[in-house]
Amino acid sequence: MKIQLLLLATLLLAGCGTVQTVVRGDDVAVKSLKEQKSYCGAVPRIYSGVTYDFCSLNAPLGTGLDPQNHTFAPAIVLIDVVISGAFDTLLLPYTIYRQQADGSIVIN
C-alpha cells in the first residue's frame, strides 16, 4: 500500500501543472500543450499550474478515444488542480515577479 501511494504521489508531482510551468522551462510547458493541441493561447505565470491543468482539460479528445468511455483522467487532473493551487499560492510572490518581468507563457 505504501509503494502504491508513493508511486501515485510521484506521478502527480511529475505531471503537476506548477512543476511544468514554474520549475521547468517555458519551452516544456509550451511543447506539452502544443502536443495536446490545447486551445489556450497563453498561460499567465500567476497561478500558472492551475491554468495549465485547465488548458490540459481544454484540449480535444485524443485519436481513437470514445467520448462515452469515461476514464479517470479528468479526475486526476482535477486532483492536480487542487495540488497546483496550493503550490501556486506558496509561490505567489515569485510568480508575480516573473509575470511582471517576463509576461505570460505564450503557447501559440
Buried (B, 14 or more C-beta within 10 A) or exposed (E): EEEEEEEEEEEBBEBBBBBBBBEEEBEBBBEBBEEBEBEBEBBBBBBBBBBBBBBBBEBEEEEEEEEEEEEEEEEBBEBBBEBBBEBBEEBEEEBEEBBEEEEBBEBE
